[in-house]
Amino acid sequence: MSIDKTKGEPLYDQLVEELKMMIEYRQFLPGDLLPSESEFCSRYDISRGSVRKALQILTNEGIIETFPGKGSIVAKPKLEYSADKIFGYFSHIAHRAGKTASGKTVELKRVESAPNHVYAHLKLDENSPLIFVKRLRFVDGEPWTIETTWFIEEVGNTVFGADIETGSLYEHLNAEGFVFLRSKNRITAVNLYGDDAELLDCEPGSAGLAIQRTMYLQDDRPFEFSEDLSRGDRMRLSIDVNYLADETDLQLKMKK
């Protein structure tokens, strides 16, 4: 395929389709540096404006990533998961995408105190004993998510000695007889700095997703509160809304 100036289709749209096809047929692989703007202009005999518009469209679609002064690279595929099915998503979503999920336990300990908001979410008195777990999650060996979790003692005690690095933590809890009823989730766009950026191997200030999650057992008792941080360039959320339903559980709140 090449750019055809006799077509009515804009030249930048033709370049978008050309590059999409080249990426699809693996002429450019994830992480590959694309030709410069001037190289595209020379190769296809089109203006720099058309090239820039095409690259911007591909950037907006998440197909490429553009870095000022460095150029554009083919983006690595993102994992997409439903925002209303967040709990336990990591291993299953990675597996469905043909990828390998793994983890590294950063901390696992019994604690006698936690931040006040943790006790509020778990509906416990302050200074109640909890089990604290911090894990770094990987996809195909690359760090994607930091999971920080507090469990009520009854549930968390079963985590000690369990394989939570290569296995699923929620599958382990299910096998221990804990049945999950529901979860409440809050998702916020954030920037990653400091130790978080270092653990996730990304530049300070990179985009991220922060997910607060409270999990409930079958008797509607909260048993887990988590605060997860994920790389924004590796995760994508989707939300399905049924407009024919009589009621909706989706509430959009504006921060003041």
N, C-alpha and C positions, 0 to 999 in steps of 0.2 A: 504494500500500500504506500501511496505517496500523497503529497498535497496537490490537489487539482484546483487551480485558480479559476477554471471555467465553471465550477459548480457554484450554485447559489449559497451553499453552506459556508458560514464564516471560516476563515483560515484557522483561527484558534481552536474552533470545534474539531476541525479535521486533525489538528495536531494532538488534541486530547485523545481522540479515538486511535490515532497512530500509536501513541505512547501506551495507552491501555492494552492494545493488542500485543505490543512488544513485551510488556510486563507479563501478560497472560501466557505468552508462549516462551517465557523465561529467557528472552534475549537480554533483559535486565532482571537481576535477582534482588531480593530484599537486602538492603545495605549498599547496593551498587550506586556509585556516583553517576548522575546523568551528565550528558554533555552540557557545556556552558551555554548561556543565552546566545552568544556570538556564534558558537558552533551550530546551534539549531538554525539561526538566521542564514548561515552560509549553506547548510545542508539542504534546507527546504526553500531557500530564496524567499523568505517572508520577513516581515518587520519585527523589530525587537518588542514592539507593543503586543503583537499577536502571540509571540513566544511567552511573554510575561503573563498575559491573560490565561493562556493554556496552563502554565505552571501553577497559577493561582487557583484555577478550578481543580486541578489534581490535588493540590494541597488541601483545599477545603473539603474534598471528598476523602481525605486521609490516605490517598494512594501514594503520595510522595511527601517528604518532609523537606522544607527549604530552610537553609541557615544563611543569614546575611553574611556576605563575604566569603562563604565556603561553597555554596551551590546547593543543588537538590539531590537527595538520595531516594531510592525506592523504600517506602516505609515497610516495616515488618508487619505481618498480619495482626489485627487486633482480635481478642476474644470478645464476643458479644453475648451478653446474657440478659435475661429478663429481670428488670428491676424489682418485680414482685416475687422473685424466686431466688433471692440472694443467698439465703443460708445454705451452706454446703455446696455452693456453686463451683468452687475452684477446681477440685479434682474432676468432677463430672464434665464441666464445660471444656476443660483442657483435653480430656479423653475424647469427647465428641468431635473436637477439632483436630484429632489425630496427633495431639501433642502429649508430652509426658510431664506430669506435675510431680513436684517433690517439695520437701521442706527442710528447714534447719531450725532446731529449737534453740532460741537465744536465751530464754529463761523459762524455768518451770519450778515453782516454789509455792509453799503455803505462806500466806501473808495475814497479819493481824490487823492491818489497816489498808485503806484504799481511798481514792478521792471521794468526796461526799456524793458526787453525782452518780458514782457507781452503785453505792448503797441505795440511792433513791430509785434507780432503775430496777434493782434486784429486790426492792421492798424489804430491806434488812436494816436492823439497827447498826449504827456506826460501830466500827471495831469488831464486827462479826468476822470470824475467820473465813478466808476465801482462798481459792487456788488460782494462782496467776500464771498465765501461759503467754509467752511472746514467741512468735514463729516468723521466720522469713520464708515466703513461698516462692518457688521457682517454676518456670515453664521452659522446658528444654534447656535447663541449666542456667537460665537468665532470671535474675530477681525481678519479681513483678509486684509483690504485695507484702506488707508488714501486718501481721495479725496480732493484736494485743487484746487478750481476753481474761475476764474474771469469771470463775465458776463458783456457784454455791458449793460448800464443802462436800455435801452428799454426792454430787455429780463429779466434781473435780478430783476427788480422791481416786477415782478409777483411771485417771489419766496417767498417773505414775506407773512406769513400766510398760505403757502401751507404745506401739509403734506409730508415732504421729508424724514421722518424717517421710516415710514412704507410703503410709496408709492414710485413710481418711479419718479425721477425728470424729466426725458425726457418725460414720459407720461404726466406729468403735463404741460410741455411746449408745447407739441403737442395739448393738450386740450385748451391751451390759443391761439392757432392759428399759432404757429411758426412751419414752415415746414423745415426739415433738408435736405440739399442737399448732403453734403459729409463731410469727416473729414480727417485730416492728423495726422498720429500717428508716434511717435518715441519711440522705446522700448529699454531700456538699462538694463543690469544686474548690480545690485548694492549690497552693503552690508548695513544693517540697524543698525543705532547707535542712541544713545541719546534718545530724546523724541519720535522719530519714532519707535524705538525698544520697548520702554515702552508702547506706545499706542497699538502696535500690539502684545504685550505680547510675545515677542520672545527674545532670547539671543542677546546681542550686537554682531555685526559682522555677524548675520544670513543673508543668501542669500535673495535677494528681486528683484522685478521687478519695474523699474521706467518707467512710460508711460506719455509722453507729448502728448497732444491732442489739436488740433485746430478744432473747429466745425464751419460749414458754413450754413447759411440760404439758402432758395430757390433762392434768388437773388445773391448767391455766396459771401455774406458778412459775414466775421467772426463775431461770436457772443459769443464764449466761448473759453477760453484757460485754460487747466487743467494740473496739475502735480500730478499724482497719484503714490502712493507707495503701493505695494502688497507684501505679504509674499511669498517668492519663494517656500516654502514647501507646499503651498496650491493652487498655480496657475500653469497652464501649457498652453503654446501657441502652436497652430498648424497653419501651413501655407500650403494652397493648391496652387500648381503652375500648370498652363495649358501650357505644352510645345508645343501644337499644335496651340496656339493662334498666330496671326500675330504679335502682339506687346505685351510687358509685362510692367506692371507698377511697377514691383518689381526691386528696385535698391539697390544693396548692396554696402555700402560705408565703406572703411577702415579708421579708425581714424589714423592720423599721430602722 
